[in-house]
Amino acid sequence: MGYRKLGMDSSHRRATLRNLVTSLIKEERIETTEPKAKEAKRIAEKMITLGKRGDLHARRQALAYITEEAVVVKLFDTVAPKFAERNGGYTRIIKKGHRRGDATLMVILELVD
């Protein structure tokens, strides 16, 4: 299997992951469940790679996925240049513990400094 279904239909999954990636780039740190973080990490790494490319086509591809235009500007102008020397591994997952209500493993997904 190439990806996690996360117990959602495809449109809900796509919307959730778009929002997670947008929030990650905007806030540079989010708290979510482990499976969602692992899927969002895959996409966020691709978005940062687009930002490193920096051309018009890459910007339009990022705009097609990220929900806020201001976040795309931040991605291309501040986030991607920080990782210019780095070949992948732009994000990290830190395990936080189990959620009280349903014992789901919660993690912090953040951009590496």
N, C-alpha and C positions, 0 to 999 in steps of 0.2 A: 504494500500500500504506500502510495507516494505522499500522503498527507493525512492529518487527523480530521475526522468529521465533526468532532466536538459536540455530538448530539444535536446538531442543527441541520436544517435544510440548507441548500447551497447559497441562497440569497441572504439568509440570516448570518451564515458563516462569513460570507464575503463582507457584509456590512460590519460585523463585529471586528474582523481583522483589520479592515480599513480604519476603523475608529481607534483600535489599539495602536496601530503604526503611527497614525496622525498624532495621537496623544504622546507616544514615546518620543517622537522627534520634537514636539512642542515643549514638553516638560522635561525631557531627557531622563526621566525615571518614572516608571509606573509599577503599580502593584496589581497582580492578577493571579489566576490559577496557573499551575505548571504547564498543562497541555496548551492553553491559550498562549502562554508566553513563548513556548517552543515554536509554535506556528508563526507568531508575530515576529519572532527573532529572524526566521528565514526571510520574511518579506522585508523587514527593516534593513537587513544587510544588503539586499538587492537595491533598495531605495538609496542607501548611502553610496553604493557603487555607481548608481546613475548620477548622483550628485557629484561624485569625483570626476565622472566623464565631462560634465558641465556644458555640453552642447545643447542646442535648441531641441533636438529630438529627445534627448534624455530628460530635459525639463518637461516636455509635453507628456512623456511617458509617466513621469512622477505625478504630474497634475491629474492624469487619468486615474490614479489610484488614491493619492492623498486628498482628503476632503476639503482642506483649507488652503487657499492660495498663499497666505502669509506663512504657512508652515513650509511650503515648497521653497519660498524665498529664503527662509531660515536654513533649510536643508542645503541649498546650493551656496549660500553666502557665508555661513558660519560653521555648520556641522561638518559638511564634507571636507572643507580645507583642513580641519583638525586631523583628519585621517589620511591626508595625502601620502604620507610615508608608509602607511600601514596596509598590508595585503590581507584584508578580511579580519574577522574577529572584532567587529566594532561594538558589539553588545555583550553583556554578561547577565547571567541569571544567578541570583542569590536566593537560596531557600530561606524562607522566613518561619515556617511552622504550619501547623494545621489550623484551619478555620474552625471557630467554635461551633457554628451551627451544623455543618455537615462533614467536618473533618477532612475537607479538601486541602491538599497541600498548596499553600500560598507562596508566591515568590515575588521578588523584586526584579524587574527587567530594566536595565539601565544601559546608557551609552558609556563605553569605557573612556576615561579621561585621558 
